[in-house]
Amino acid sequence: MSAVPATPQQLLQFVLDDNLDAAVQAGLMDYILQPGEGTLTPAQSRTLLDAQQRLQFAWAARERHRARDARLAKRAAERDARRAPPPALDSKPALPSAAAAILARAKARAAGKAQA
């Protein structure tokens, strides 16, 4: 992440100061406990490893939440698409041919009576 990784003591200080952004930028997630390192006590090393684990858990939860939001949005869009009325092709519905013939004869008769 950063050009020069921080020492374990610096990482620990960031974690203890609750400055996790700085700790992550300094390489907290790359920290690996080295046996016989001797720079940190076992409790301090455990503190760093616990901070790593909490961050990984939080990031995984955030990804699950984002995936759930995406699934819910997709379902809502599909549901809305099913509920939407089909688009009207023509504003005036076409009559079946038999009904159109009956209507034409009725109009012709009405026109004939109106002229008489």
N, C-alpha and C positions, 0 to 999 in steps of 0.2 A: 504494500500500500504506500508507505512513505519511503523515501530514498534511503534514509538511515533508520533502521529499526531501533526502538527504544530498549533500554535495558529492562530486565524484569523488575528492578526496583522502581523505575519510572512508571512502568505499567501499573504496578501495585499502587503507587501514589495517585495516579489518575483514577483508579477504581475506588480507592479509599476516599478521594475527594468527590466522588460521584460525578466525575467528568468522563462519562463513557464515550462520548464522541471523540475526545482527544485520545482516549485509550484505544479505540478502534483504529483511528488514523495512525497511531503509533505502532500498531501491529498486534493488538491484543488477541485477535482471532488466529494469528500465526504462532502464538506462544505455545511451546511444547515443553512440558516438564522434562528436564534432563536429569537423569539420576546422578547424584554426586555433584550437582551444580554448586551447591553450597552458598549461593548468593541469597537465597530466600529460605525461610524456615518452612517446614511442611505445611503449617497453618497458612502462611502467606501464599504459598504455591496453590493450596486448596482454594484460597480466596480468588486468585486469578482464574483458576479452572472453573470455579462456580460462576464467575462473571461471564466467562465464555459460554457456558451451558445455558445460562439465563438468556443471553442475547440470541443464541441459536434457537432456543425455544420461542422467544418473542418473534423472531424473524419468520420462523415456520408458521406461527399462528397468524401473522400478518398475511402471509401468502395464502393460507387456507381461507382467511376472511375475504381476500380479494377474489379468489376462485369462486367462493360462495356467492359473492355479489355479482360476479359475471354470470354464473348459472341462473341466479334469480332474475337478472335483467333479461337474459335470453328467454327464460320461461314467460316472463311478463310480455315480451314482444311477441312471442308465438301466440299467447293467449289473446292479446289485443288483435292480432292479425286474424285469428279465428272468429272473433266477435264482430269484426268490421263487416258491414254489408258489402256484397259484391259490387264492383263498380258498374254503374248503369251504362250500357252500350248506346242506348237510344232513349231520349226522354219520352218518346211516344211509343208505347208498346204496339207491336204489330199484331193485327188480327189474323186469326186463322182464315184460310181462303173461303170456307163456307160462310163464316160470319161476315166477311167482307162482301160476299155476293148478296147476302140477305140485306145488309145495310145499303148497298147500292140500289137494290130494287125498292126499298122503303124510301130512299131519297128521291128516286124517279117518280114513284107514286105521289109523294108529297109535292113534288114540283109540278106534276100534272094537275093536281087538285088546286094548287095555288093559281094556275093559269086559267082555270075554268070559271 
